[in-house]
Amino acid sequence: MKALSKQLPRPAAPAYAAGPRTEILHSARSLFAEKGFEGASTQEIADRAGVNKRLVFYYFNNKEELYLAALEDFFGKVEKFLDNFCVTPDDLDDPWLSLIRFSDNFIYFASRYEEPIRILMREIMNRGKLLPLLTERYIKPIFTAGENYLGNLVGARSGNGREVQHLLLSFGGANLLYFMVAPLLERLWEVDPTSKEALEERKRELRRFIVRTL
């Protein structure tokens, strides 16, 4: 079995440069993750950022524009992450090993972006009014890239495009659900689910999941 390759370095936590616009975005991400688009008010965002509410509207025309800006950086990071993976002849020799390699890197990536992931999951579950826009602008291209990646690995063997879509859904769910329920796991398991040790354990379990299930 070939050694894992393309092992990306564990991404650092998102850095926020000094400045009121950045502080507003940082605060908006946190509040949108906690309360959703409807629940988080611009006054709360301004208060958490330590700025006057008028400054929020100096940088952003409305709350919708602020909401999208709070997610834009995350989607850019996802695109960059996916760009680091492309199917090579070696991958085709052992597609499941390639998927394990991808999973190892993705678990650390997701651990650094819990807030935007929670924002998206809340938007999806609530059928939020911005879901159609987010889907067309960001989510659909990401799903297409994921389908292409998996399709190039296993699509020729399955001969079924829908099967690849379900495979992507199962794989994505296995990765993202962990972070969605992290507050619950912290209480059930009495550990920090995002600690280095817990993430290593989760990485090992996802490897077993891929080998056993796929």
Secondary structure, DSSP 8 states (H G I E B T S, - for coil): -----------------SSHHHHHHHHHHHHHHHHHHHH--HHHHHHHHTS-HHHHHHH-SSHHHHHHHHHHHHHHHHHHHHHT----HHHHHSHHHHHHHHHHHHHHHHHT-HHHHHHHHHHHHTT-TTHHHHIIIIIHHHHHHHHHHHIIIIIHHH--HHHHHHHHHHHHHHHHHHHHTHHHHHHHH-S-TTSHHHHHHHHHHHHHHHHHH-
